């Protein structure tokens, strides 16, 4: 666990920005009992009298869940115009209403009812600690294929961008919740049937371009997706095409998977090969855990923006965009500094927002002890932190001194939230190179 936390922290610090979260159906299923795709189809079959055969019949005859959704949509339309008329608002019986709008209306009703009934106040949830840790990440953006509004409740400061809105207008590129398959708040736009998915695939070029930008600039973590999910395979396929080198583990992409069988002595795999399009595959970092709290805390361990509200960043970027785009010669520039200052907790955080923070004792120490464990390993000719740790262990055996036992000229420990990061200086590099080469060495007084 500690090695994974340190790896996450190093990647977050290396990129110097907040992570991007990709959240699938597994998380709402975990937090409020949201249905799986098959459970949703089963519920829809039970509620419509025109679906007079069990779900098993449609799975047998149509096989593809999207085709089943297409057929159910047609049967819901027939039902709405006959015995189920009273189940829908009168406004849904005009010529401009789509064939599949009726089933999407019922999907929205069902999911909204579930989240209201079964998702208690977060403070009373059995997952309260885990949800709080998730909130503490303060992600740059969240991308989801879910329809429900759970994420709006967890991240109230993010601005939802739903369905076709992603393809239109100027996005602020920070503090946004991209609901790429639609939302219960706008039932007509939900991507549910085979024809919906086909239409979405034709228009996703803009989305793919944005995802590749995110990939180049941020740590990414997939939560609540199976590695076989077609959505995740499609996204990773786009990433794979943009990679300059093939075959290695992508350092900034993680998949978090629930594994209730893990014990204190378990050694789960650290990476996973996922098949993408056209018989290709891609290798990403895998995190298996029976508790997500420590994982979310590790991803929140970047102090650079931990006091900045996404609404503040969005406001600043929006004003900057409008300022650069037009009207500079024509109008007086007015900045709502009250909005900005009210949105930030203290002066230091406000300075960070503009990149003008002073160099404190903390940052000075960080500048001296500038190498992470992985960076130290690379300085010593390795590919990871292991070589550095082996040499530190050799010093302890030979000299009886553990340079990681305290803050000193070689080493400094930084604790961010609950994650401890070990940082090393140039003095440590020189010392460990001597140890590696078998040369005589002395340890400076601590």
Protein Blocks (a to p, Z undefined) as FASTA:
>chain_A
ZZmmmmmmmmmmmnopacdddddfklmmmmnopacfklmmmmmmmmpmklmbcfklmmmm
nopamlmmmmmmmmmmmmmmmmmmmmpcfklmcfklcfklmmmmmmmmmmmmmmmmmmcc
fklpmklmmmmmmmmnopabdcdfbfblmlmmmmmmbccdehjlmmgcjdehiaiacdfk
bpfklmmlpcfbfmlmmmmmmmmmmmmmmmmmmmmmpccddehiafklmklmmmmmmmmm
mpmbghiacfkbccddddfkbcfkbccdfbdcdddeehiacdddddddfbfklmmmmmmm
cfklmmbcfklmmmmmmmmmmmmmgoklmpccdddfklmmmmpcbfklmmmmnopaccdf
klmmmmmmmccfklmmmmnopabfklmmmmmmmmmmmnopafklpccfkbccddehjbcc
ddddfklmmmmmmmmnopacddddZZ
